[in-house]
Amino acid sequence: MLLTKNIKKTKNFMKNNQLIKILIKKLSYFKKDQNNKFQDIIL
């Protein structure tokens, strides 16, 4: 029971990690490309 709970937690954590990575990517891209600021905000 406890093990499956931990596996679920780990999966959720990994999913969140992916989202965080994507966000960081978007942020770094956003910083790099200040000319297209408006475009990025829409996306």
C-alpha positions in Angstrom: 0.0 0.0 0.0 2.7 2.4 1.0 4.8 1.5 -1.9 2.1 2.2 -4.5 1.5 5.6 -2.8 5.2 6.4 -3.1 5.2 5.4 -6.8 2.3 7.6 -7.4 4.0 10.5 -5.7 7.2 9.9 -7.7 5.2 9.9 -10.9 3.5 13.1 -10.0 6.8 14.6 -9.1 8.3 13.6 -12.4 5.3 15.1 -14.2 5.7 18.3 -12.3 9.4 18.2 -13.0 8.7 18.1 -16.8 6.4 21.0 -16.5 9.0 23.0 -14.5 11.6 22.2 -17.2 9.2 23.3 -19.9 8.5 26.5 -18.0 12.2 27.2 -17.5 12.8 26.6 -21.2 10.1 29.0 -22.1 11.4 31.6 -19.6 15.0 31.3 -20.9 13.7 31.6 -24.5 11.6 34.6 -23.4 14.7 36.2 -21.9 16.7 35.6 -25.0 14.2 36.9 -27.4 13.0 40.2 -26.0 11.9 41.4 -29.4 9.1 38.8 -29.6 8.0 39.6 -26.0 4.4 40.2 -27.0 4.3 37.0 -29.1 5.6 34.9 -26.2 3.0 36.4 -23.8 0.2 35.3 -26.2 1.6 31.8 -26.5 
